[in-house]
Amino acid sequence: MRMLDNVVFLVEDEPPPEDPELLGVYDGVPLTERGDLWAAGALPDRIVLFRGPLARMCHDIEELTDEIAVTVVHEIAHHFGIEEEALHDLGWG
């Protein structure tokens, strides 16, 4: 976690209505796109997990725990500038 820079993790009940199956989202500026002066006064990046879709897609606590881990890794990867296609290719999609 030391490599994460200015990130907050949040849990919300449901995603926006336009994407009801969304499990998580990264909202911020990836490390690969930040300049030297980026952090001056910047609000933290946000990684949000959505409790409802995660719980509905899983049949037991073990499956839920695994899916949360995959979702967290997926969103952290976006913080490091890894694009969606690369994540799918790596099996984290």
Chimera marker file (.cmm) of the C-alpha trace (Angstrom):
<marker_set name="trace">
<marker id="1" x="0.000" y="0.000" z="0.000" r="1" g="1" b="0" radius="0.5"/>
<marker id="2" x="2.976" y="2.340" z="0.306" r="1" g="1" b="0" radius="0.5"/>
<marker id="3" x="3.024" y="2.734" z="-3.463" r="1" g="1" b="0" radius="0.5"/>
<marker id="4" x="-0.486" y="4.189" z="-3.532" r="1" g="1" b="0" radius="0.5"/>
<marker id="5" x="-0.333" y="7.965" z="-3.658" r="1" g="1" b="0" radius="0.5"/>
<marker id="6" x="-3.181" y="10.110" z="-2.345" r="1" g="1" b="0" radius="0.5"/>
<marker id="7" x="-5.966" y="7.499" z="-2.631" r="1" g="1" b="0" radius="0.5"/>
<marker id="8" x="-9.040" y="6.931" z="-0.488" r="1" g="1" b="0" radius="0.5"/>
<marker id="9" x="-11.117" y="3.723" z="-0.505" r="1" g="1" b="0" radius="0.5"/>
<marker id="10" x="-14.882" y="4.009" z="-0.113" r="1" g="1" b="0" radius="0.5"/>
<marker id="11" x="-17.855" y="1.647" z="-0.101" r="1" g="1" b="0" radius="0.5"/>
<marker id="12" x="-21.249" y="2.752" z="-1.382" r="1" g="1" b="0" radius="0.5"/>
<marker id="13" x="-24.465" y="0.763" z="-1.525" r="1" g="1" b="0" radius="0.5"/>
<marker id="14" x="-25.187" y="1.066" z="-5.248" r="1" g="1" b="0" radius="0.5"/>
<marker id="15" x="-23.501" y="2.363" z="-8.405" r="1" g="1" b="0" radius="0.5"/>
<marker id="16" x="-24.997" y="5.103" z="-10.577" r="1" g="1" b="0" radius="0.5"/>
<marker id="17" x="-28.300" y="4.098" z="-12.228" r="1" g="1" b="0" radius="0.5"/>
<marker id="18" x="-26.728" y="4.184" z="-15.703" r="1" g="1" b="0" radius="0.5"/>
<marker id="19" x="-24.396" y="1.278" z="-14.771" r="1" g="1" b="0" radius="0.5"/>
<marker id="20" x="-26.256" y="-0.865" z="-12.189" r="1" g="1" b="0" radius="0.5"/>
<marker id="21" x="-23.870" y="-3.832" z="-12.408" r="1" g="1" b="0" radius="0.5"/>
<marker id="22" x="-20.698" y="-1.817" z="-11.779" r="1" g="1" b="0" radius="0.5"/>
<marker id="23" x="-18.652" y="-3.444" z="-9.008" r="1" g="1" b="0" radius="0.5"/>
<marker id="24" x="-16.122" y="-0.691" z="-8.460" r="1" g="1" b="0" radius="0.5"/>
<marker id="25" x="-14.675" y="2.439" z="-9.966" r="1" g="1" b="0" radius="0.5"/>
<marker id="26" x="-11.431" y="4.402" z="-9.904" r="1" g="1" b="0" radius="0.5"/>
<marker id="27" x="-11.917" y="8.158" z="-9.993" r="1" g="1" b="0" radius="0.5"/>
<marker id="28" x="-8.695" y="10.102" z="-10.194" r="1" g="1" b="0" radius="0.5"/>
<marker id="29" x="-5.513" y="10.848" z="-12.082" r="1" g="1" b="0" radius="0.5"/>
<marker id="30" x="-3.357" y="7.759" z="-12.714" r="1" g="1" b="0" radius="0.5"/>
<marker id="31" x="0.230" y="7.969" z="-11.514" r="1" g="1" b="0" radius="0.5"/>
<marker id="32" x="1.393" y="7.717" z="-15.128" r="1" g="1" b="0" radius="0.5"/>
<marker id="33" x="-0.408" y="10.979" z="-15.971" r="1" g="1" b="0" radius="0.5"/>
<marker id="34" x="0.668" y="13.094" z="-13.005" r="1" g="1" b="0" radius="0.5"/>
<marker id="35" x="3.235" y="15.820" z="-13.426" r="1" g="1" b="0" radius="0.5"/>
<marker id="36" x="5.706" y="17.074" z="-10.839" r="1" g="1" b="0" radius="0.5"/>
<marker id="37" x="3.300" y="19.698" z="-9.493" r="1" g="1" b="0" radius="0.5"/>
<marker id="38" x="0.186" y="17.527" z="-9.558" r="1" g="1" b="0" radius="0.5"/>
<marker id="39" x="-0.208" y="16.903" z="-5.809" r="1" g="1" b="0" radius="0.5"/>
<marker id="40" x="-0.232" y="20.545" z="-4.728" r="1" g="1" b="0" radius="0.5"/>
<marker id="41" x="-3.713" y="20.836" z="-3.208" r="1" g="1" b="0" radius="0.5"/>
<marker id="42" x="-5.175" y="17.882" z="-5.125" r="1" g="1" b="0" radius="0.5"/>
<marker id="43" x="-8.038" y="15.951" z="-3.587" r="1" g="1" b="0" radius="0.5"/>
<marker id="44" x="-7.366" y="12.233" z="-3.159" r="1" g="1" b="0" radius="0.5"/>
<marker id="45" x="-8.166" y="9.799" z="-5.923" r="1" g="1" b="0" radius="0.5"/>
<marker id="46" x="-11.153" y="7.628" z="-5.042" r="1" g="1" b="0" radius="0.5"/>
<marker id="47" x="-11.621" y="3.897" z="-5.343" r="1" g="1" b="0" radius="0.5"/>
<marker id="48" x="-15.256" y="3.058" z="-4.710" r="1" g="1" b="0" radius="0.5"/>
<marker id="49" x="-16.656" y="-0.448" z="-4.244" r="1" g="1" b="0" radius="0.5"/>
<marker id="50" x="-20.379" y="-1.005" z="-4.673" r="1" g="1" b="0" radius="0.5"/>
<marker id="51" x="-21.832" y="-3.317" z="-2.040" r="1" g="1" b="0" radius="0.5"/>
<marker id="52" x="-25.099" y="-4.196" z="-3.831" r="1" g="1" b="0" radius="0.5"/>
<marker id="53" x="-23.778" y="-5.604" z="-7.111" r="1" g="1" b="0" radius="0.5"/>
<marker id="54" x="-20.933" y="-7.406" z="-5.350" r="1" g="1" b="0" radius="0.5"/>
<marker id="55" x="-23.296" y="-9.089" z="-2.901" r="1" g="1" b="0" radius="0.5"/>
<marker id="56" x="-25.874" y="-9.977" z="-5.572" r="1" g="1" b="0" radius="0.5"/>
<marker id="57" x="-23.380" y="-11.674" z="-7.883" r="1" g="1" b="0" radius="0.5"/>
<marker id="58" x="-21.851" y="-13.895" z="-5.185" r="1" g="1" b="0" radius="0.5"/>
<marker id="59" x="-23.396" y="-17.004" z="-3.650" r="1" g="1" b="0" radius="0.5"/>
<marker id="60" x="-21.399" y="-17.162" z="-0.403" r="1" g="1" b="0" radius="0.5"/>
<marker id="61" x="-18.902" y="-15.230" z="1.710" r="1" g="1" b="0" radius="0.5"/>
<marker id="62" x="-15.908" y="-16.980" z="0.144" r="1" g="1" b="0" radius="0.5"/>
<marker id="63" x="-16.969" y="-15.996" z="-3.357" r="1" g="1" b="0" radius="0.5"/>
<marker id="64" x="-17.707" y="-12.452" z="-2.147" r="1" g="1" b="0" radius="0.5"/>
<marker id="65" x="-14.279" y="-12.165" z="-0.523" r="1" g="1" b="0" radius="0.5"/>
<marker id="66" x="-12.594" y="-13.313" z="-3.737" r="1" g="1" b="0" radius="0.5"/>
<marker id="67" x="-14.625" y="-10.917" z="-5.902" r="1" g="1" b="0" radius="0.5"/>
<marker id="68" x="-13.847" y="-7.984" z="-3.614" r="1" g="1" b="0" radius="0.5"/>
<marker id="69" x="-10.127" y="-8.800" z="-3.883" r="1" g="1" b="0" radius="0.5"/>
<marker id="70" x="-10.316" y="-8.943" z="-7.688" r="1" g="1" b="0" radius="0.5"/>
<marker id="71" x="-12.245" y="-5.662" z="-7.805" r="1" g="1" b="0" radius="0.5"/>
<marker id="72" x="-9.784" y="-3.889" z="-5.499" r="1" g="1" b="0" radius="0.5"/>
<marker id="73" x="-6.790" y="-5.105" z="-7.535" r="1" g="1" b="0" radius="0.5"/>
<marker id="74" x="-8.562" y="-4.020" z="-10.737" r="1" g="1" b="0" radius="0.5"/>
<marker id="75" x="-9.212" y="-0.490" z="-9.467" r="1" g="1" b="0" radius="0.5"/>
<marker id="76" x="-5.727" y="-0.110" z="-7.942" r="1" g="1" b="0" radius="0.5"/>
<marker id="77" x="-4.301" y="-1.099" z="-11.328" r="1" g="1" b="0" radius="0.5"/>
<marker id="78" x="-6.126" y="1.880" z="-12.863" r="1" g="1" b="0" radius="0.5"/>
<marker id="79" x="-4.411" y="4.101" z="-10.253" r="1" g="1" b="0" radius="0.5"/>
<marker id="80" x="-1.101" y="2.829" z="-11.657" r="1" g="1" b="0" radius="0.5"/>
<marker id="81" x="-2.207" y="3.612" z="-15.215" r="1" g="1" b="0" radius="0.5"/>
<marker id="82" x="-3.059" y="0.095" z="-16.379" r="1" g="1" b="0" radius="0.5"/>
<marker id="83" x="-5.840" y="0.258" z="-18.960" r="1" g="1" b="0" radius="0.5"/>
<marker id="84" x="-8.970" y="-1.903" z="-19.059" r="1" g="1" b="0" radius="0.5"/>
<marker id="85" x="-7.835" y="-4.014" z="-22.025" r="1" g="1" b="0" radius="0.5"/>
<marker id="86" x="-4.523" y="-4.880" z="-20.369" r="1" g="1" b="0" radius="0.5"/>
<marker id="87" x="-6.335" y="-5.869" z="-17.165" r="1" g="1" b="0" radius="0.5"/>
<marker id="88" x="-8.590" y="-8.229" z="-19.118" r="1" g="1" b="0" radius="0.5"/>
<marker id="89" x="-5.563" y="-9.705" z="-20.883" r="1" g="1" b="0" radius="0.5"/>
<marker id="90" x="-3.943" y="-10.308" z="-17.467" r="1" g="1" b="0" radius="0.5"/>
<marker id="91" x="-7.090" y="-11.981" z="-16.103" r="1" g="1" b="0" radius="0.5"/>
<marker id="92" x="-8.143" y="-9.097" z="-13.821" r="1" g="1" b="0" radius="0.5"/>
<marker id="93" x="-10.999" y="-7.878" z="-15.995" r="1" g="1" b="0" radius="0.5"/>
<link id1="1" id2="2" r="1" g="1" b="0" radius="0.2"/>
<link id1="2" id2="3" r="1" g="1" b="0" radius="0.2"/>
<link id1="3" id2="4" r="1" g="1" b="0" radius="0.2"/>
<link id1="4" id2="5" r="1" g="1" b="0" radius="0.2"/>
<link id1="5" id2="6" r="1" g="1" b="0" radius="0.2"/>
<link id1="6" id2="7" r="1" g="1" b="0" radius="0.2"/>
<link id1="7" id2="8" r="1" g="1" b="0" radius="0.2"/>
<link id1="8" id2="9" r="1" g="1" b="0" radius="0.2"/>
<link id1="9" id2="10" r="1" g="1" b="0" radius="0.2"/>
<link id1="10" id2="11" r="1" g="1" b="0" radius="0.2"/>
<link id1="11" id2="12" r="1" g="1" b="0" radius="0.2"/>
<link id1="12" id2="13" r="1" g="1" b="0" radius="0.2"/>
<link id1="13" id2="14" r="1" g="1" b="0" radius="0.2"/>
<link id1="14" id2="15" r="1" g="1" b="0" radius="0.2"/>
<link id1="15" id2="16" r="1" g="1" b="0" radius="0.2"/>
<link id1="16" id2="17" r="1" g="1" b="0" radius="0.2"/>
<link id1="17" id2="18" r="1" g="1" b="0" radius="0.2"/>
<link id1="18" id2="19" r="1" g="1" b="0" radius="0.2"/>
<link id1="19" id2="20" r="1" g="1" b="0" radius="0.2"/>
<link id1="20" id2="21" r="1" g="1" b="0" radius="0.2"/>
<link id1="21" id2="22" r="1" g="1" b="0" radius="0.2"/>
<link id1="22" id2="23" r="1" g="1" b="0" radius="0.2"/>
<link id1="23" id2="24" r="1" g="1" b="0" radius="0.2"/>
<link id1="24" id2="25" r="1" g="1" b="0" radius="0.2"/>
<link id1="25" id2="26" r="1" g="1" b="0" radius="0.2"/>
<link id1="26" id2="27" r="1" g="1" b="0" radius="0.2"/>
<link id1="27" id2="28" r="1" g="1" b="0" radius="0.2"/>
<link id1="28" id2="29" r="1" g="1" b="0" radius="0.2"/>
<link id1="29" id2="30" r="1" g="1" b="0" radius="0.2"/>
<link id1="30" id2="31" r="1" g="1" b="0" radius="0.2"/>
<link id1="31" id2="32" r="1" g="1" b="0" radius="0.2"/>
<link id1="32" id2="33" r="1" g="1" b="0" radius="0.2"/>
<link id1="33" id2="34" r="1" g="1" b="0" radius="0.2"/>
<link id1="34" id2="35" r="1" g="1" b="0" radius="0.2"/>
<link id1="35" id2="36" r="1" g="1" b="0" radius="0.2"/>
<link id1="36" id2="37" r="1" g="1" b="0" radius="0.2"/>
<link id1="37" id2="38" r="1" g="1" b="0" radius="0.2"/>
<link id1="38" id2="39" r="1" g="1" b="0" radius="0.2"/>
<link id1="39" id2="40" r="1" g="1" b="0" radius="0.2"/>
<link id1="40" id2="41" r="1" g="1" b="0" radius="0.2"/>
<link id1="41" id2="42" r="1" g="1" b="0" radius="0.2"/>
<link id1="42" id2="43" r="1" g="1" b="0" radius="0.2"/>
<link id1="43" id2="44" r="1" g="1" b="0" radius="0.2"/>
<link id1="44" id2="45" r="1" g="1" b="0" radius="0.2"/>
<link id1="45" id2="46" r="1" g="1" b="0" radius="0.2"/>
<link id1="46" id2="47" r="1" g="1" b="0" radius="0.2"/>
<link id1="47" id2="48" r="1" g="1" b="0" radius="0.2"/>
<link id1="48" id2="49" r="1" g="1" b="0" radius="0.2"/>
<link id1="49" id2="50" r="1" g="1" b="0" radius="0.2"/>
<link id1="50" id2="51" r="1" g="1" b="0" radius="0.2"/>
<link id1="51" id2="52" r="1" g="1" b="0" radius="0.2"/>
<link id1="52" id2="53" r="1" g="1" b="0" radius="0.2"/>
<link id1="53" id2="54" r="1" g="1" b="0" radius="0.2"/>
<link id1="54" id2="55" r="1" g="1" b="0" radius="0.2"/>
<link id1="55" id2="56" r="1" g="1" b="0" radius="0.2"/>
<link id1="56" id2="57" r="1" g="1" b="0" radius="0.2"/>
<link id1="57" id2="58" r="1" g="1" b="0" radius="0.2"/>
<link id1="58" id2="59" r="1" g="1" b="0" radius="0.2"/>
<link id1="59" id2="60" r="1" g="1" b="0" radius="0.2"/>
<link id1="60" id2="61" r="1" g="1" b="0" radius="0.2"/>
<link id1="61" id2="62" r="1" g="1" b="0" radius="0.2"/>
<link id1="62" id2="63" r="1" g="1" b="0" radius="0.2"/>
<link id1="63" id2="64" r="1" g="1" b="0" radius="0.2"/>
<link id1="64" id2="65" r="1" g="1" b="0" radius="0.2"/>
<link id1="65" id2="66" r="1" g="1" b="0" radius="0.2"/>
<link id1="66" id2="67" r="1" g="1" b="0" radius="0.2"/>
<link id1="67" id2="68" r="1" g="1" b="0" radius="0.2"/>
<link id1="68" id2="69" r="1" g="1" b="0" radius="0.2"/>
<link id1="69" id2="70" r="1" g="1" b="0" radius="0.2"/>
<link id1="70" id2="71" r="1" g="1" b="0" radius="0.2"/>
<link id1="71" id2="72" r="1" g="1" b="0" radius="0.2"/>
<link id1="72" id2="73" r="1" g="1" b="0" radius="0.2"/>
<link id1="73" id2="74" r="1" g="1" b="0" radius="0.2"/>
<link id1="74" id2="75" r="1" g="1" b="0" radius="0.2"/>
<link id1="75" id2="76" r="1" g="1" b="0" radius="0.2"/>
<link id1="76" id2="77" r="1" g="1" b="0" radius="0.2"/>
<link id1="77" id2="78" r="1" g="1" b="0" radius="0.2"/>
<link id1="78" id2="79" r="1" g="1" b="0" radius="0.2"/>
<link id1="79" id2="80" r="1" g="1" b="0" radius="0.2"/>
<link id1="80" id2="81" r="1" g="1" b="0" radius="0.2"/>
<link id1="81" id2="82" r="1" g="1" b="0" radius="0.2"/>
<link id1="82" id2="83" r="1" g="1" b="0" radius="0.2"/>
<link id1="83" id2="84" r="1" g="1" b="0" radius="0.2"/>
<link id1="84" id2="85" r="1" g="1" b="0" radius="0.2"/>
<link id1="85" id2="86" r="1" g="1" b="0" radius="0.2"/>
<link id1="86" id2="87" r="1" g="1" b="0" radius="0.2"/>
<link id1="87" id2="88" r="1" g="1" b="0" radius="0.2"/>
<link id1="88" id2="89" r="1" g="1" b="0" radius="0.2"/>
<link id1="89" id2="90" r="1" g="1" b="0" radius="0.2"/>
<link id1="90" id2="91" r="1" g="1" b="0" radius="0.2"/>
<link id1="91" id2="92" r="1" g="1" b="0" radius="0.2"/>
<link id1="92" id2="93" r="1" g="1" b="0" radius="0.2"/>
</marker_set>
